[in-house]
């Protein structure tokens, strides 16, 4: 295996967790947003 190919493979292996973390963080953000909407709706209903 050539040195440049080895560098590319190492960089790809290091980048992979970062890419999946972005998807995970986006998912958590959506979950938190949904939870906030539910809390806001329940608070409005409790006021009335």
N, C-alpha and C positions, 0 to 999 in steps of 0.2 A: 504494500500500500504506500502510495506516495505521501510525502509530508503534507502537501496542500490538501489532499483528500482527507487525511487524518484530521487536520485542523478544521475542515468544514464539518466533519462528523462530530467532533468534540463541541464545536459551537452550536450545532443543531441540538445535540443532547442537552446542552446547558440552557438553551432557549426554550425548550419544550415545557418545563415546569412553569416558566413565566407566562407562556401563552395560555396554559390551562388555568393558571391563577386568575388571569383576566376574566375568563368565563365564570369562574367561581365567584369572584368579587361582584361581577355584574348580576349574578343570580341572587347573591345576598342582598344587594341593593334593591332588587325587585321585591324580595320577600319583606324587607324592612318597609318599603313604600306601601305595600299591601297591608301590612300590619298597622301602619299609621293611618291608612284610610279607614280601616275597621274601627280603630280607637276613636277617630274623629266622628264617625257615624254614630257609634254608641254614646259618645258624649253629647251629641246633638239630641239624640233620642231621650237621654236622661234629663236634659234641660226642659224638655216639653212635657 
